[in-house]
Amino acid sequence: MMCSASSLFRTIVATAMLFASGVSLPSRAQAAPAAQRPKIIVISLDAFGAASLHEPQLPAPTLHALMQRGAYAVSMQPINPTVTWPNHTAMVTGVNASLHHVLVNGLIVNQRSTTLPGIDMGAPKSQLVAVPTVYDAAHQAGLTTAQVDWVAIEGSQNIDWQFAEHPDPDGAIEQDLVRQDVITHDQLAHFGVPSQAWRDRMYTRAAVDIIQKHHPDLLLLHLLALDSIEHETGFGNNAGRNTIAFLDDRVKEVVDAVRAAGEFDRTTFIIVSDHGQQSVHQQLHPNVLLKQAGLQADSAARPAFCLTDGGFALVFQQRATDASIKALKSLYVGQPGIRSALTPQEAAKEGWPTPAQSNQAPDLLLYAADDYVFSKGDTGDFVTPTVEIGEHGYPNSNPLMQGIFIAAGFGIQPKGEIPAFPNVDIAPTIARLLHVSLGTIQGKPLTGILAVNQP
């Protein structure tokens, strides 16, 4: 599905262009006027798998228009682990988790204690992200930065305008939307109650407000509806396709706002995703085996607890040794649904930090096999069935974990389809377009799609 004939795919995309409702981009990049700065809008469509983007009849005319006029990748490889916060951080830092140290959707707390670890989703960016970001560089260069529902960014001093995942009812953008009757103060105070689709509409309206009134040089926007529905219903069904159509309309809303602000000719649109998704039908409960082994008893000399996260799980052990980690590994190797159990040294080969580098790193990394997902619980059977749901977190070599990349507009050549590349290349590409420096990183700018006037 990802490797369909290029000529057929381009014909379908060209046909979709005829019905793209006015979404048209310049056929070639133009240099920005001397008195004007280039602008970049990054839109992350959470869990949008490369396999979905290459469906010939996907209801996404706006995305197809951007693809036709710019460049799009066969796929974009996420870093390990293939979950939201680590990969959004990779895309703005240009490094993998071995350097930025974000391993889950928040800060792991209470690890290597006598109880189950937890995740603090409200931890500040200063505690979470161990390296500089491209929005830090942009802000320090005097550019205006903005974010809507981006992650691992709480409390950043280098964001000028924001509408957070959990918005502040008294924030500047929030109050502006209240004055426009877009949202009420009560809705802001209970923002998590309505559907994810409703929240994505509000995130988009916040982005439009920031574009029209504050003209950011770099805007990061994250929309979650596809990830939400696929977690509930599985991957590759009409619920997901209908949600993609909804998200395509949100992208069009942003493009139209840029045009209305008079900044269309100097704006680069970058559409990405953090990971893909796959359907699963079996649950694994790794704490069951730890409890059965006596490692969660009050008398345990080296208590161990497992933090589960979809396709992977992290085992933390108090006072772990090489011998105790070897014993932990033996509990899981050969068990049904276990793809692999990796020591810190083995996990480091796949881009994970070691415990010596970060206290977020586990003493043992578990990967689930296809059709299995790690879940909570320390009683009952190790393996239990579940209705079909969607999950991610599997190794980044898994075809269904691959994300999307589309770039079009200012500074982008109409290259069409380009080969797959790692998502750590996003940050240096943004830096190149904005003429800022990120220093030494793992990623490289996508110079093959950039206009010749880009330095």
N, C-alpha and C positions, 0 to 999 in steps of 0.2 A: 504493500500500500504506500509506503514511503518512497518507493523507487518506481513509480509509474512512469510511463513514457513521457519525456519532457515535452514533446510536440503536442500531445493530447492535452497535457495539463495546461500548457500556455494558451492553447485554443480556448479551453474552458474559462481560464482566467480572463482572457480578452473579451469573451462574451459577457462575463459578469461585469466587466467595466462599463458596458453599455447601460447597465441598470444601477450604477453606483450612486445615484441620487446627487449628482453634483460634486462628488468627491474626485477632484482632479488635481494632479500634482505636476509641477514643471518636468518636462521630459529630460532636462539636463540641469545639473546644479549651476547656480549663478553665484558669483562673488558677492558678498555682503557689501553694501555701501560703506564708505570709509567711516561715516559717523554712526553706523549701526553695528551692533554686535550680533553674532550668530546665536541662535537659541536652540535648546534641545528639550524635547519632551519624551520621557521614557515612560511607556505604559506597560506594566507587567500584568498579564492575564494568567492568574495563578492556575497551575496544573494543566495548562493548554499543551497537550502532547503533540509532537511533530507528526505523529501518525494521523491525528485529526485534521491538522492543517492541510494535509495532502489528499484528503477525501475530495474527489472531483466535484461533488455537488454540495459541498459545505455551504450553508447559508450565511456567508460572510463577505458581502460585496465591498465593504470598506477595506477590509484586510486585503482582498484580492486586488483592489485598485492600488493600494500601497505596494503590493508585490509587483504589479505590472510596471509601475513607474520607478521602482527602486531596486533593492536587492533583498533576497530572502534565502535562508539557509535550508539545505536538505534537513538539517536538524541542528540543535545546539546542545552540547553535552553539559549536563550539570556537574557540580562537584559532589563528592560524598561528604555528608549524607544527603540524599536527594529529597530534602524537605525545604520548607519555605524560607525560614530565617537564614540558614547557612548559605543558600543560593542567592538570595537577594543581597546578602553581604558580599558574596563573591563578585557579583555584578557591579558593585560600587567600589570595591577595593582592588580588584585585579589579582587576588590571591585566593587559595583554597583554605579549607578549615585548619590545615596544619599551621597556618600563619595567622588567620583572623580569629580562630578559636570559638566560633559560634557553631554549636553542634545540634541544638534543638531550637524550638520556637520560644526562646527565652534563656535565662540564666539558670543552670542546674544548681540547686541548693540542697543542703543536707546530705550530700554524697559522702560515702565512707563513714557513716555513723551507724547507729543501732536501729534505724528506722528507714522506711522507703524514701528515696530522694524525691524532690519536687522540682517544679519549674516556675521561676519568677518571670512572668511576661512583662512586668512593669520595671524591670531593671534598666538603669540608664545605659545609653550607648557607650559611655565612658568605661563601664564595667564589662560590657559585652564584647566590643570590637577592639582587637588588639593592635590594629594598624590604621593608618589614615585612609580616608575615603575620597572619592572624586568630588563629592559635594563639599568636603572640607577644603580641598584645593581650590575649588571654584569660589567659595566664599572668601577665602584668604586672598584671592586675586582680585577681589572687589566686585565679583559678579553677584547677582541676586539669585538666591536659591529657594526652592519650595518643595514641600512633600505633602502628599495626601495618602494616608494609609500605608506608608512605607514601614518597614520593620527594622528592628535593632537600631532604632534612631531616637528613642525617647531621650529628651533632655539635651539634644545636640545644640550647641551654641552657634553652629554654622548653618542653620536653616532660618531664613528670614520670614517665610510665610508657611503656615501649616494647618492642616486639618487632620488630626491624628486618627489612628484606628479607633481609639476610644476618645472622641472629641471632648474638648473642654467647653462646656456650655457658655462660658464667659470669654472664650477666645475671640480674637479679632475677626477671623473668617467666619466662625460660627455665628457671631452676632450680626455680621453682614448678611448672612443667609436668613437669619430670623427677620431682619428688617425687610427683606425681599419676599417674605411669606413662603420661602422654600421649605423651612423647617421651623418647628416651635422649640422653645426652651425646654419644655417637658420631653419632647422627642429626643433632644440632645442628651438630657439627663438619663433617659432610658434607651440609649441608642442600640443596645444589644438585643432588644426585644423583637423588633420586626425581622423580616426575612433578610438573608444576605443580598438578594437582588435589590431590595429597598435600600439597604445600606450602600450598595454599589452605585445606585442612582444619586444618593447624597454625596458620596465621594466624588462622583463626576461633576455634580453641580458645584462642589467646592473647588475643584480644579478649574472649571470654567470661570468662576469668580476670581480666582488668583490670576489666571491668564489675562482677563479683561481689565483688571484694576491694578495689578502689581507687576505684570510683564516680566516674569522670571526668566533668567538666562538658562536655568536648569530646573526642570520640574520632574519629580518622580511621583508616579501615580500607580497604585496597586489595587486591582479589582479581584474579588475572591469568589464570585458566584459559581464559576465552573468547578473549582475545587470543592465547594460546599455540596453541590448537587451530585458530583461523582462520588464523594465519600458516602452519600446516602444510597445511591442507586447502582454504582459500578461504572465501568468505562465503556465507551463505544456505543451508547444507546441514544435514543432520540431525546431523552431528558438533557443529556450533555449537548447535543447538537442544537436544541432549542435555546439553551443557555448561551452557546457561542453566538447565535443570532442576536440575542439580547446584548451581549458584550460588544459585538460589532457595532451596534447602534451607539453604545457609550463611546467607542473610539471615534465614530463620526461626529458625535457631539463635541468632542475635544478639538478635532480638526476644524469644524465649523467655527468654534470659538476663536481659534488662532486666526482664521481668515477674517472674522469680524473685527479682530483687534488690529488688523493691518500688518500682521507679522508673518504671514504665510510664506512669503518668498525667502525669508531668512531663518526658517524653523526646520530643524531635523526631527522627524518622527522615528522613534525606535520602539518597536513592539517586541516584547520578549515574554518568556515564561520561565518559571523557576524549576520546573520538573514536569514529568508526565504523570500518568496514573495507570493502574491495572486493577482488574477485578479479582477478588479473592472470596473463598468460601470456607476456609478453615482458620481457626484461631489457635495461637500458641500462648501458653501461660508460663513464662520462664521462671517466675517466682515459686511456682509449685515445686519445681525440681530443687531449688535452693532450700525451700522449707523442708522438703522430704529429706534432704541431706543434713539437716540440723544446723544449717548456716544462718538461720534466722531465729534460733532459740536464744533466750537470755544468756545461756551459758556458753554460746559460741565464742571461741577464741578470736576468730577472724570473721565477723558477721559480713554477709554479702546480700545485696539487694539489687534488683534489676529495674531499670527505667525503660519502659517500652515506648516505641514511637513508630508504629506502622511496620515497615519492612525491616527495621533494625531495632536492636535493643542494646542497652548499655549496662553492664554489670560492674558495680562498684564494691570493692571489698576493703574493709578496714585492715590496715597493716598488711597489705598484700605482699607476697614474695613470689619469686619465680616458681617455687614449688606449689604454692597455693593457687596461683593462676593456672598452672598446668592441671591441677585437680579440678578447678572450675571448668576448664575447657573439656575435660573428660566427661563431665555431667551432660554436655550438650552434643558432642560429636556423635553422629550416628542416630540421634533421635529423629523421629518423623518430623518433617517440615523445617529442619535446620539446614540451611544452605552451607553455612560456615560459622566457625567460632574462632575469632582471631585474637591473638595476644597483641599488646600494644606495638610491638615491633612489626608484627605482620600487618596490623591496621595502618601503620605509618606508611607502608608501601602503597596504600590506596588513598593517601592524602589526609589521613587523620593525625591530629597531634597526639603525643604520648603524655602520660601523667606527669613526666618530668617537665614537659613544656607548658602544660595547662592543667589546672585542677578540674577542668570540664571533661577531660579525656578519661575514658573508662579503663578498668583493669582487664576487661574482656568485652569484645565487640561481637554481637550476634547478628547474622543476616538470616532472614526467613527465605525459604524456597518460594518459587512462584505458587500462587493460589493459597498462601499462608500469610497470616499477619500476627504480629505480637500484640498481646492484649494484657490488661491488668488482671489481677486475681492470684491468690496463693493457695486456694483450696480446689478440690475436685480434680478433673482430668487435665493432663498437660495439653491435650488437643481436644478442641470442641468445635462443632460446626457453627456456621453463621449464615444468615441470608447473604446474598450477593451484595458486596460493598466495594468501594474503590479505595485503594491505598497506594502510597508511595514510600520512599525510604529504602528501596532496594538498590543494589549496586549500580553505579552510574554507567556501567557497561550494558545494562538491560535496555533493549530497544524501546520499550514502552516508557522508560524514564526520561527520554530525550525531550527537550523543550523546543520552542520556536524562536526564530529571529527574523524580523522584517525591519528594514531601514529605508526611508525615502525622504525626499525633500532637499533642503539646502545641504550642499557638501557631499551628496551621495550620487554616485553614478548609477544609471539604469542597467545594472549588471544581470538582472534576473536571478536565476538560481545559482547559489554558490555552495561549495562543499561544507560539510559539517565542521564545526570548530568548538572549542571549549568556552564556557561562558565567562571565564576570567578575562577574555578579550574585550568584554563590553566596556569596562572602566577605562582602559587605555584608549579605546576608540572615542569615548565621550571626551576624555582629556584632550585628545588630538583636535577634535572639532572645536572645543572651547579654548584651545591654545593655553592650557594649564599643564602643570607637571605633576605626575604622581610619584616620581622617584623610582626606586627599584621594585619591580613587581614581577609576578609570574606571567601575566597575560601580555599580549602584543596587540597593537592597534590593527584594525582590519583595513590596511592600506589599499588592498585591492578594490575596495568599493568606494573609496574616498575620491572626491574630485581632485584633479591635478593641482589645484591651487591650495590644497591643504598641506601645510608644512610637515 
